[in-house]
Amino acid sequence: MFYFGTNTKQQLNQELHEEVVEIASLLAKSNKDAQLFVLPTMPLIVPLKKMSFGTGLWVGPQQISASNENTTGEISASLIKEIDADLVMVGHAERRALGENEKELADQIKNCQENDLKIIYCMGEKEKDVSKKNRKEVFLKQLKVLKDLQVSWALIGYEPVWSIGVNGTPASSSYIEESFQIIKEVLKELGLDTKNHPLCYGGSVNVENAKEIASLDLCDGIFVGRSAWSKDGFRNVFEKSFAGYKSKQDSNH
């Protein structure tokens, strides 16, 4: 299965969100060996979920509350489940930068588990680091929560922090593949089944580099930012990356 999706930002308007979900729904319906997802800004989840009904597209929030209190301004996992969301993003680099710590991330995951919500767990090193040993330490610290909570299935969104955002620089294919190898190693050491933790890459993915990244041996999916925030953008990056993914399948037969 090939995973492909995007999370939007708070300033993207409703019309563009609808455009993206319209094309994502069409692609989800016509590509059965790809699982597509869109993680929109919170107020639009209900209408976008309705738009995608019956297509297989996953729609869900970019975060949920770590708390089970009745706190003003927070969004509970149980409410997210009630509105039929499919996938919750946990631990995005921007959320971590705003102060979400390991304990809060663990509480968010716990709340997802209790409400039977799938997660995409974001992780990645802050600075570019050629040392495998250093990267392994960072990844171990970030992935340990999945073992502690015995998370049986999660999409892993590997996003090197230095590579995301407007000023991000794309990581080279060899660097990404090396990071994926380290992540797989860490998952195995933690006793987690790597088959149930597919690896998606995110970080300055665009129509030029998507095919090459998706064709990497250990890449199970692509997690795109601003390149996918239009109908054509979403379609073009999906088609390139899916072609890259399928080129692996063909060479394995």
NUKELO-757933 format. One record per residue: x, z, y of N, C-alpha, C in turn; residue in one letter. Coordinates in steps of 0.02 Angstrom, whole numbers, plus 50000, padded with zeros to 5 digits. Example, Ala and Ser with C-alpha at 12.3 -4.5 7.8 and 13.67 -1.06 7.14 Angstrom:
% residues 2
nx / nz / ny / cax / caz / cay / cx / cz / cy / aa
50660 / 50390 / 49716 / 50615 / 50390 / 49775 / 50660 / 50390 / 49835 / A
50642 / 50354 / 49888 / 50684 / 50357 / 49947 / 50645 / 50394 / 50002 / S
This chain:
% residues 253
nx / nz / ny / cax / caz / cay / cx / cz / cy / aa
50043 / 50000 / 49940 / 50000 / 50000 / 50000 / 50044 / 50000 / 50063 / M
50026 / 49958 / 50110 / 50062 / 49955 / 50174 / 50020 / 49990 / 50227 / F
50051 / 50035 / 50264 / 50016 / 50074 / 50316 / 50035 / 50046 / 50384 / Y
49984 / 50037 / 50427 / 49998 / 50010 / 50493 / 49949 / 50040 / 50543 / F
49975 / 50067 / 50597 / 49929 / 50095 / 50646 / 49962 / 50109 / 50713 / G
49920 / 50133 / 50759 / 49944 / 50149 / 50826 / 49910 / 50213 / 50850 / T
49944 / 50248 / 50895 / 49909 / 50300 / 50934 / 49913 / 50278 / 51007 / N
49857 / 50287 / 51042 / 49855 / 50265 / 51112 / 49876 / 50323 / 51157 / T
49870 / 50312 / 51222 / 49886 / 50365 / 51271 / 49826 / 50378 / 51316 / K
49828 / 50433 / 51352 / 49769 / 50455 / 51389 / 49747 / 50406 / 51443 / Q
49792 / 50363 / 51469 / 49772 / 50318 / 51524 / 49744 / 50251 / 51500 / Q
49743 / 50239 / 51435 / 49717 / 50176 / 51410 / 49640 / 50179 / 51414 / L
49610 / 50128 / 51447 / 49538 / 50133 / 51459 / 49496 / 50116 / 51398 / N
49431 / 50127 / 51405 / 49385 / 50119 / 51350 / 49382 / 50047 / 51324 / Q
49382 / 50000 / 51371 / 49378 / 49929 / 51352 / 49437 / 49909 / 51307 / E
49498 / 49930 / 51326 / 49556 / 49913 / 51285 / 49554 / 49947 / 51218 / L
49532 / 50010 / 51217 / 49524 / 50045 / 51153 / 49477 / 50006 / 51106 / H
49421 / 49982 / 51135 / 49372 / 49946 / 51094 / 49401 / 49880 / 51067 / E
49440 / 49848 / 51110 / 49474 / 49786 / 51090 / 49519 / 49798 / 51029 / E
49558 / 49851 / 51034 / 49606 / 49867 / 50981 / 49569 / 49884 / 50916 / V
49516 / 49924 / 50922 / 49480 / 49944 / 50861 / 49442 / 49885 / 50831 / V
49420 / 49840 / 50873 / 49385 / 49780 / 50848 / 49432 / 49738 / 50804 / E
49492 / 49725 / 50829 / 49539 / 49684 / 50790 / 49565 / 49723 / 50729 / I
49577 / 49788 / 50738 / 49601 / 49830 / 50683 / 49549 / 49832 / 50627 / A
49485 / 49835 / 50645 / 49431 / 49837 / 50595 / 49428 / 49771 / 50556 / S
49435 / 49716 / 50592 / 49435 / 49650 / 50559 / 49493 / 49644 / 50510 / L
49552 / 49665 / 50533 / 49612 / 49661 / 50490 / 49607 / 49708 / 50430 / L
49578 / 49766 / 50442 / 49570 / 49816 / 50388 / 49524 / 49788 / 50334 / A
49472 / 49754 / 50356 / 49423 / 49727 / 50308 / 49452 / 49670 / 50267 / K
49495 / 49630 / 50298 / 49519 / 49570 / 50264 / 49587 / 49579 / 50229 / S
49617 / 49638 / 50235 / 49682 / 49649 / 50201 / 49677 / 49712 / 50159 / N
49656 / 49703 / 50097 / 49642 / 49762 / 50055 / 49706 / 49801 / 50035 / K
49763 / 49768 / 50036 / 49824 / 49805 / 50017 / 49860 / 49834 / 50078 / D
49824 / 49837 / 50134 / 49850 / 49871 / 50194 / 49800 / 49924 / 50215 / A
49826 / 49982 / 50234 / 49783 / 50035 / 50262 / 49798 / 50040 / 50336 / Q
49749 / 50021 / 50377 / 49759 / 50023 / 50449 / 49728 / 50085 / 50480 / L
49757 / 50107 / 50535 / 49730 / 50166 / 50569 / 49741 / 50160 / 50645 / F
49694 / 50190 / 50682 / 49700 / 50195 / 50755 / 49685 / 50267 / 50774 / V
49730 / 50297 / 50813 / 49721 / 50366 / 50836 / 49710 / 50364 / 50911 / L
49647 / 50362 / 50932 / 49632 / 50353 / 51003 / 49630 / 50419 / 51041 / P
49620 / 50414 / 51106 / 49611 / 50474 / 51146 / 49544 / 50507 / 51127 / T
49543 / 50574 / 51129 / 49489 / 50613 / 51098 / 49417 / 50592 / 51113 / M
49397 / 50580 / 51177 / 49326 / 50566 / 51190 / 49300 / 50503 / 51157 / P
49345 / 50458 / 51135 / 49323 / 50394 / 51109 / 49318 / 50392 / 51033 / L
49335 / 50447 / 51000 / 49336 / 50446 / 50927 / 49268 / 50428 / 50898 / I
49215 / 50459 / 50922 / 49148 / 50447 / 50893 / 49127 / 50373 / 50900 / V
49127 / 50344 / 50962 / 49106 / 50274 / 50966 / 49151 / 50226 / 50928 / P
49216 / 50240 / 50927 / 49263 / 50195 / 50892 / 49254 / 50201 / 50816 / L
49242 / 50261 / 50793 / 49229 / 50271 / 50721 / 49167 / 50232 / 50701 / K
49115 / 50234 / 50743 / 49053 / 50196 / 50729 / 49067 / 50121 / 50726 / K
49109 / 50098 / 50774 / 49126 / 50026 / 50776 / 49160 / 50003 / 50712 / M
49200 / 50049 / 50683 / 49241 / 50029 / 50625 / 49206 / 50043 / 50559 / S
49144 / 50068 / 50561 / 49109 / 50090 / 50501 / 49107 / 50036 / 50447 / F
49127 / 50055 / 50387 / 49123 / 50008 / 50331 / 49182 / 49961 / 50324 / G
49231 / 49966 / 50369 / 49288 / 49919 / 50366 / 49348 / 49948 / 50330 / T
49349 / 50015 / 50322 / 49408 / 50046 / 50291 / 49460 / 50068 / 50341 / G
49449 / 50054 / 50406 / 49497 / 50076 / 50457 / 49493 / 50152 / 50464 / L
49550 / 50184 / 50467 / 49551 / 50256 / 50480 / 49554 / 50269 / 50555 / W
49511 / 50314 / 50578 / 49511 / 50333 / 50649 / 49515 / 50409 / 50653 / V
49555 / 50435 / 50699 / 49560 / 50507 / 50704 / 49597 / 50528 / 50767 / G
49603 / 50594 / 50777 / 49631 / 50620 / 50839 / 49708 / 50625 / 50838 / P
49736 / 50632 / 50898 / 49809 / 50637 / 50905 / 49833 / 50708 / 50898 / Q
49788 / 50756 / 50895 / 49805 / 50825 / 50881 / 49740 / 50864 / 50870 / Q
49747 / 50923 / 50840 / 49690 / 50968 / 50837 / 49715 / 51038 / 50855 / I
49669 / 51084 / 50861 / 49688 / 51152 / 50879 / 49724 / 51187 / 50821 / S
49774 / 51226 / 50838 / 49808 / 51267 / 50788 / 49769 / 51331 / 50776 / A
49721 / 51344 / 50820 / 49687 / 51409 / 50819 / 49619 / 51404 / 50785 / S
49596 / 51460 / 50758 / 49528 / 51462 / 50731 / 49482 / 51504 / 50775 / N
49508 / 51521 / 50834 / 49467 / 51560 / 50881 / 49417 / 51513 / 50915 / E
49373 / 51542 / 50955 / 49327 / 51501 / 50994 / 49356 / 51493 / 51064 / N
49405 / 51449 / 51071 / 49442 / 51443 / 51134 / 49419 / 51383 / 51175 / T
49406 / 51395 / 51238 / 49385 / 51341 / 51283 / 49438 / 51286 / 51285 / T
49416 / 51224 / 51280 / 49462 / 51167 / 51287 / 49497 / 51147 / 51222 / G
49489 / 51185 / 51169 / 49521 / 51168 / 51105 / 49472 / 51128 / 51061 / E
49499 / 51089 / 51015 / 49457 / 51050 / 50969 / 49471 / 51072 / 50898 / I
49419 / 51093 / 50863 / 49430 / 51120 / 50795 / 49432 / 51065 / 50742 / S
49468 / 51080 / 50688 / 49472 / 51033 / 50631 / 49403 / 51023 / 50600 / A
49362 / 51076 / 50600 / 49296 / 51070 / 50568 / 49252 / 51021 / 50606 / S
49258 / 51021 / 50673 / 49219 / 50974 / 50713 / 49245 / 50902 / 50701 / L
49310 / 50895 / 50697 / 49340 / 50830 / 50684 / 49316 / 50802 / 50617 / I
49310 / 50846 / 50567 / 49284 / 50826 / 50502 / 49211 / 50805 / 50507 / K
49174 / 50844 / 50546 / 49102 / 50832 / 50554 / 49088 / 50763 / 50584 / E
49133 / 50739 / 50629 / 49121 / 50673 / 50659 / 49153 / 50617 / 50618 / I
49171 / 50634 / 50556 / 49195 / 50583 / 50508 / 49263 / 50554 / 50523 / D
49305 / 50591 / 50558 / 49373 / 50565 / 50568 / 49410 / 50564 / 50502 / A
49461 / 50521 / 50497 / 49496 / 50512 / 50433 / 49565 / 50542 / 50432 / D
49600 / 50536 / 50488 / 49672 / 50551 / 50490 / 49687 / 50588 / 50554 / L
49728 / 50640 / 50549 / 49747 / 50679 / 50608 / 49823 / 50675 / 50618 / V
49843 / 50663 / 50679 / 49915 / 50662 / 50693 / 49938 / 50733 / 50708 / M
49994 / 50752 / 50677 / 50022 / 50819 / 50688 / 50096 / 50811 / 50706 / V
50117 / 50845 / 50760 / 50188 / 50849 / 50775 / 50219 / 50791 / 50812 / G
50179 / 50753 / 50849 / 50208 / 50698 / 50888 / 50262 / 50725 / 50934 / H
50314 / 50685 / 50945 / 50372 / 50707 / 50985 / 50351 / 50732 / 51054 / A
50301 / 50699 / 51084 / 50279 / 50721 / 51151 / 50244 / 50789 / 51148 / E
50208 / 50801 / 51094 / 50175 / 50867 / 51086 / 50228 / 50921 / 51074 / R
50278 / 50904 / 51034 / 50332 / 50952 / 51022 / 50368 / 50967 / 51088 / R
50379 / 50915 / 51128 / 50414 / 50924 / 51192 / 50374 / 50968 / 51239 / A
50307 / 50968 / 51231 / 50265 / 51010 / 51272 / 50262 / 51082 / 51246 / L
50297 / 51094 / 51191 / 50303 / 51164 / 51168 / 50270 / 51180 / 51102 / G
50240 / 51130 / 51069 / 50211 / 51146 / 51003 / 50268 / 51163 / 50955 / E
50266 / 51223 / 50927 / 50320 / 51245 / 50884 / 50300 / 51240 / 50810 / N
50349 / 51257 / 50766 / 50338 / 51249 / 50694 / 50277 / 51289 / 50670 / E
50267 / 51348 / 50699 / 50211 / 51390 / 50677 / 50144 / 51357 / 50695 / K
50140 / 51330 / 50756 / 50078 / 51297 / 50777 / 50065 / 51235 / 50734 / E
50118 / 51198 / 50720 / 50110 / 51138 / 50678 / 50085 / 51158 / 50609 / L
50113 / 51213 / 50582 / 50091 / 51238 / 50517 / 50017 / 51256 / 50519 / A
49996 / 51288 / 50573 / 49925 / 51308 / 50579 / 49880 / 51247 / 50585 / D
49904 / 51196 / 50620 / 49864 / 51134 / 50625 / 49856 / 51102 / 50556 / Q
49912 / 51100 / 50519 / 49909 / 51070 / 50451 / 49862 / 51110 / 50406 / I
49867 / 51176 / 50411 / 49823 / 51220 / 50371 / 49750 / 51204 / 50387 / K
49734 / 51198 / 50451 / 49666 / 51182 / 50471 / 49643 / 51114 / 50445 / N
49689 / 51067 / 50442 / 49672 / 51001 / 50414 / 49659 / 51008 / 50339 / C
49702 / 51046 / 50305 / 49693 / 51055 / 50232 / 49625 / 51087 / 50217 / Q
49609 / 51138 / 50256 / 49546 / 51174 / 50244 / 49484 / 51130 / 50256 / E
49493 / 51078 / 50296 / 49437 / 51033 / 50311 / 49445 / 50965 / 50279 / N
49492 / 50961 / 50231 / 49500 / 50900 / 50192 / 49513 / 50839 / 50236 / D
49559 / 50847 / 50285 / 49578 / 50792 / 50329 / 49648 / 50769 / 50312 / L
49658 / 50704 / 50309 / 49725 / 50678 / 50296 / 49768 / 50685 / 50360 / K
49833 / 50690 / 50351 / 49876 / 50695 / 50410 / 49931 / 50642 / 50411 / I
49950 / 50623 / 50472 / 50013 / 50588 / 50481 / 50058 / 50638 / 50517 / I
50113 / 50656 / 50483 / 50157 / 50707 / 50509 / 50218 / 50674 / 50542 / Y
50224 / 50683 / 50608 / 50277 / 50650 / 50645 / 50340 / 50694 / 50647 / C
50397 / 50661 / 50641 / 50461 / 50698 / 50640 / 50516 / 50651 / 50663 / M
50573 / 50678 / 50678 / 50630 / 50636 / 50698 / 50678 / 50675 / 50741 / G
50740 / 50651 / 50742 / 50793 / 50686 / 50780 / 50789 / 50669 / 50854 / E
50811 / 50716 / 50897 / 50806 / 50705 / 50970 / 50858 / 50655 / 50995 / K
50919 / 50662 / 50970 / 50973 / 50618 / 50993 / 50995 / 50574 / 50936 / E
51020 / 50515 / 50953 / 51048 / 50471 / 50901 / 51106 / 50507 / 50869 / K
51108 / 50510 / 50803 / 51161 / 50549 / 50770 / 51185 / 50512 / 50708 / D
51247 / 50489 / 50711 / 51274 / 50451 / 50654 / 51289 / 50496 / 50594 / V
51293 / 50561 / 50607 / 51307 / 50608 / 50552 / 51246 / 50618 / 50508 / S
51252 / 50598 / 50445 / 51196 / 50607 / 50398 / 51182 / 50680 / 50387 / K
51235 / 50720 / 50388 / 51229 / 50792 / 50376 / 51185 / 50824 / 50431 / K
51200 / 50807 / 50493 / 51160 / 50835 / 50549 / 51087 / 50814 / 50545 / N
51077 / 50749 / 50529 / 51009 / 50725 / 50525 / 50971 / 50761 / 50468 / R
51007 / 50771 / 50413 / 50975 / 50804 / 50356 / 50952 / 50875 / 50375 / K
50993 / 50910 / 50413 / 50975 / 50978 / 50434 / 50911 / 50977 / 50476 / E
50907 / 50929 / 50523 / 50848 / 50923 / 50566 / 50786 / 50907 / 50523 / V
50794 / 50859 / 50478 / 50737 / 50837 / 50437 / 50713 / 50893 / 50391 / F
50760 / 50930 / 50364 / 50743 / 50985 / 50319 / 50701 / 51037 / 50355 / L
50723 / 51052 / 50417 / 50686 / 51101 / 50457 / 50615 / 51076 / 50472 / K
50610 / 51011 / 50486 / 50545 / 50983 / 50504 / 50498 / 50974 / 50444 / Q
50527 / 50958 / 50386 / 50486 / 50942 / 50328 / 50468 / 51003 / 50285 / L
50503 / 51057 / 50297 / 50494 / 51117 / 50257 / 50421 / 51141 / 50257 / K
50386 / 51131 / 50313 / 50317 / 51152 / 50319 / 50272 / 51119 / 50266 / V
50289 / 51057 / 50247 / 50248 / 51022 / 50197 / 50255 / 51055 / 50129 / L
50314 / 51082 / 50115 / 50324 / 51119 / 50053 / 50290 / 51187 / 50057 / K
50301 / 51222 / 50114 / 50273 / 51289 / 50122 / 50197 / 51288 / 50112 / D
50165 / 51236 / 50137 / 50092 / 51232 / 50133 / 50069 / 51189 / 50073 / L
50118 / 51167 / 50033 / 50104 / 51126 / 49974 / 50057 / 51067 / 49991 / Q
50078 / 51030 / 50041 / 50038 / 50972 / 50063 / 50046 / 50917 / 50010 / V
49991 / 50901 / 49976 / 49996 / 50855 / 49919 / 50002 / 50782 / 49941 / S
49974 / 50765 / 50000 / 49980 / 50696 / 50026 / 49985 / 50698 / 50102 / W
50034 / 50661 / 50128 / 50039 / 50654 / 50201 / 50077 / 50590 / 50215 / A
50056 / 50555 / 50266 / 50096 / 50499 / 50292 / 50152 / 50531 / 50332 / L
50212 / 50508 / 50325 / 50267 / 50533 / 50366 / 50281 / 50481 / 50420 / I
50274 / 50502 / 50483 / 50289 / 50457 / 50539 / 50359 / 50473 / 50565 / G
50409 / 50436 / 50541 / 50477 / 50448 / 50565 / 50487 / 50413 / 50632 / Y
50495 / 50453 / 50684 / 50504 / 50426 / 50751 / 50564 / 50460 / 50784 / E
50622 / 50426 / 50783 / 50679 / 50456 / 50818 / 50659 / 50463 / 50892 / P
50666 / 50523 / 50919 / 50640 / 50537 / 50987 / 50674 / 50491 / 51039 / V
50737 / 50477 / 51028 / 50774 / 50435 / 51076 / 50751 / 50362 / 51074 / W
50710 / 50346 / 51025 / 50689 / 50277 / 51016 / 50618 / 50264 / 51041 / S
50580 / 50318 / 51057 / 50511 / 50307 / 51076 / 50502 / 50307 / 51152 / I
50445 / 50283 / 51174 / 50430 / 50284 / 51246 / 50457 / 50223 / 51282 / G
50441 / 50219 / 51346 / 50458 / 50160 / 51387 / 50533 / 50148 / 51388 / V
50572 / 50202 / 51391 / 50645 / 50193 / 51395 / 50681 / 50198 / 51328 / N
50642 / 50198 / 51274 / 50671 / 50205 / 51208 / 50710 / 50142 / 51187 / G
50761 / 50152 / 51146 / 50797 / 50095 / 51118 / 50782 / 50092 / 51043 / T
50765 / 50032 / 51018 / 50750 / 50028 / 50947 / 50810 / 50048 / 50904 / P
50797 / 50085 / 50851 / 50852 / 50102 / 50804 / 50869 / 50040 / 50764 / A
50931 / 50034 / 50742 / 50949 / 49976 / 50701 / 50919 / 49984 / 50631 / S
50911 / 49928 / 50596 / 50882 / 49931 / 50529 / 50922 / 49975 / 50482 / S
50988 / 49971 / 50489 / 51030 / 50011 / 50443 / 51022 / 50086 / 50458 / S
51014 / 50103 / 50521 / 51004 / 50173 / 50540 / 50937 / 50198 / 50513 / Y
50885 / 50156 / 50519 / 50818 / 50175 / 50495 / 50819 / 50185 / 50420 / I
50849 / 50137 / 50385 / 50852 / 50141 / 50311 / 50890 / 50204 / 50289 / E
50944 / 50219 / 50324 / 50984 / 50279 / 50308 / 50942 / 50342 / 50319 / E
50904 / 50344 / 50375 / 50861 / 50401 / 50388 / 50807 / 50408 / 50335 / S
50778 / 50351 / 50313 / 50728 / 50353 / 50260 / 50758 / 50381 / 50195 / F
50820 / 50361 / 50181 / 50854 / 50387 / 50120 / 50860 / 50463 / 50125 / Q
50880 / 50487 / 50184 / 50889 / 50560 / 50194 / 50821 / 50595 / 50187 / I
50769 / 50566 / 50216 / 50702 / 50597 / 50212 / 50680 / 50601 / 50138 / I
50690 / 50546 / 50101 / 50671 / 50546 / 50029 / 50710 / 50601 / 49992 / K
50774 / 50607 / 50008 / 50817 / 50657 / 49977 / 50789 / 50727 / 49990 / E
50772 / 50739 / 50054 / 50746 / 50805 / 50075 / 50680 / 50819 / 50040 / V
50636 / 50769 / 50037 / 50571 / 50779 / 50004 / 50581 / 50799 / 49931 / L
50628 / 50764 / 49898 / 50642 / 50779 / 49827 / 50669 / 50850 / 49820 / K
50716 / 50868 / 49864 / 50744 / 50936 / 49861 / 50691 / 50989 / 49872 / E
50641 / 50972 / 49913 / 50586 / 51020 / 49926 / 50534 / 51019 / 49869 / L
50545 / 50975 / 49821 / 50498 / 50972 / 49764 / 50434 / 50935 / 49780 / G
50436 / 50891 / 49831 / 50376 / 50853 / 49849 / 50379 / 50783 / 49819 / L
50323 / 50757 / 49798 / 50319 / 50692 / 49767 / 50325 / 50637 / 49821 / D
50379 / 50600 / 49819 / 50391 / 50550 / 49872 / 50336 / 50495 / 49871 / T
50305 / 50484 / 49814 / 50251 / 50432 / 49810 / 50192 / 50453 / 49853 / K
50182 / 50518 / 49861 / 50125 / 50543 / 49900 / 50143 / 50558 / 49972 / N
50203 / 50536 / 49992 / 50225 / 50546 / 50062 / 50255 / 50481 / 50087 / H
50212 / 50430 / 50096 / 50237 / 50364 / 50118 / 50272 / 50369 / 50187 / P
50324 / 50328 / 50195 / 50364 / 50332 / 50256 / 50347 / 50275 / 50305 / L
50324 / 50295 / 50364 / 50311 / 50246 / 50417 / 50364 / 50253 / 50471 / C
50384 / 50197 / 50500 / 50432 / 50200 / 50556 / 50396 / 50186 / 50621 / Y
50412 / 50227 / 50672 / 50388 / 50215 / 50739 / 50444 / 50225 / 50789 / G
50445 / 50186 / 50841 / 50498 / 50192 / 50892 / 50518 / 50124 / 50917 / G
50489 / 50103 / 50973 / 50504 / 50037 / 51003 / 50495 / 49980 / 50954 / S
50441 / 49984 / 50914 / 50425 / 49928 / 50869 / 50388 / 49876 / 50910 / V
50407 / 49812 / 50900 / 50374 / 49758 / 50936 / 50371 / 49696 / 50892 / N
50345 / 49643 / 50920 / 50335 / 49582 / 50881 / 50402 / 49552 / 50858 / V
50456 / 49567 / 50895 / 50521 / 49540 / 50876 / 50553 / 49577 / 50816 / E
50544 / 49643 / 50812 / 50581 / 49680 / 50760 / 50537 / 49705 / 50703 / N
50470 / 49696 / 50709 / 50424 / 49726 / 50659 / 50436 / 49700 / 50589 / A
50448 / 49635 / 50582 / 50455 / 49605 / 50516 / 50517 / 49632 / 50480 / K
50572 / 49636 / 50518 / 50635 / 49660 / 50489 / 50629 / 49733 / 50467 / E
50597 / 49774 / 50509 / 50591 / 49845 / 50492 / 50546 / 49854 / 50431 / I
50489 / 49818 / 50430 / 50442 / 49825 / 50374 / 50471 / 49800 / 50309 / A
50521 / 49756 / 50312 / 50549 / 49729 / 50250 / 50605 / 49775 / 50221 / S
50620 / 49829 / 50256 / 50669 / 49877 / 50229 / 50643 / 49907 / 50164 / L
50688 / 49916 / 50117 / 50669 / 49941 / 50051 / 50624 / 50002 / 50051 / D
50641 / 50051 / 50092 / 50605 / 50114 / 50088 / 50548 / 50121 / 50139 / L
50534 / 50067 / 50175 / 50482 / 50070 / 50227 / 50413 / 50056 / 50197 / C
50367 / 50104 / 50205 / 50299 / 50095 / 50179 / 50250 / 50078 / 50235 / D
50274 / 50079 / 50297 / 50226 / 50066 / 50351 / 50257 / 50066 / 50419 / G
50218 / 50046 / 50468 / 50240 / 50041 / 50537 / 50190 / 50077 / 50582 / I
50217 / 50116 / 50628 / 50177 / 50156 / 50674 / 50196 / 50133 / 50744 / F
50150 / 50097 / 50777 / 50168 / 50061 / 50839 / 50139 / 50096 / 50901 / V
50175 / 50088 / 50956 / 50151 / 50113 / 51020 / 50122 / 50057 / 51062 / G
50149 / 50049 / 51122 / 50118 / 50005 / 51172 / 50114 / 49932 / 51152 / R
50156 / 49910 / 51105 / 50152 / 49839 / 51083 / 50085 / 49823 / 51052 / S
50048 / 49875 / 51029 / 49986 / 49862 / 50993 / 49924 / 49879 / 51035 / A
49932 / 49888 / 51100 / 49875 / 49910 / 51141 / 49836 / 49852 / 51172 / W
49832 / 49798 / 51135 / 49789 / 49742 / 51155 / 49770 / 49707 / 51090 / S
49718 / 49666 / 51094 / 49695 / 49631 / 51034 / 49752 / 49588 / 51003 / K
49782 / 49547 / 51046 / 49836 / 49503 / 51021 / 49897 / 49542 / 50999 / D
49913 / 49593 / 51039 / 49972 / 49634 / 51022 / 49964 / 49666 / 50954 / G
49907 / 49697 / 50942 / 49895 / 49731 / 50878 / 49899 / 49681 / 50820 / F
49864 / 49625 / 50829 / 49863 / 49575 / 50776 / 49933 / 49547 / 50762 / R
49969 / 49530 / 50816 / 50035 / 49498 / 50806 / 50085 / 49545 / 50773 / N
50086 / 49607 / 50795 / 50135 / 49654 / 50765 / 50115 / 49669 / 50693 / V
50050 / 49675 / 50680 / 50027 / 49686 / 50611 / 50048 / 49627 / 50567 / F
50035 / 49567 / 50589 / 50049 / 49508 / 50547 / 50123 / 49501 / 50532 / E
50164 / 49514 / 50583 / 50237 / 49511 / 50572 / 50259 / 49563 / 50522 / K
50236 / 49625 / 50533 / 50261 / 49679 / 50489 / 50233 / 49672 / 50418 / S
50171 / 49649 / 50413 / 50141 / 49641 / 50346 / 50178 / 49587 / 50307 / F
50198 / 49534 / 50343 / 50238 / 49480 / 50312 / 50304 / 49508 / 50286 / A
50335 / 49552 / 50327 / 50397 / 49584 / 50306 / 50388 / 49626 / 50244 / G
50334 / 49664 / 50243 / 50318 / 49707 / 50185 / 50306 / 49665 / 50123 / Y
50268 / 49610 / 50131 / 50251 / 49569 / 50073 / 50312 / 49531 / 50046 / K
50361 / 49519 / 50090 / 50422 / 49484 / 50067 / 50459 / 49528 / 50016 / S
50452 / 49594 / 50022 / 50482 / 49639 / 49972 / 50446 / 49634 / 49906 / K
50378 / 49633 / 49910 / 50337 / 49629 / 49850 / 50356 / 49566 / 49811 / Q
50361 / 49510 / 49848 / 50376 / 49446 / 49816 / 50444 / 49447 / 49782 / D
50493 / 49477 / 49817 / 50561 / 49477 / 49788 / 50566 / 49525 / 49728 / S
50518 / 49570 / 49722 / 50519 / 49617 / 49665 / 50484 / 49589 / 49603 / N
50452 / 49530 / 49612 / 50416 / 49502 / 49554 / 50460 / 49453 / 49517 / H
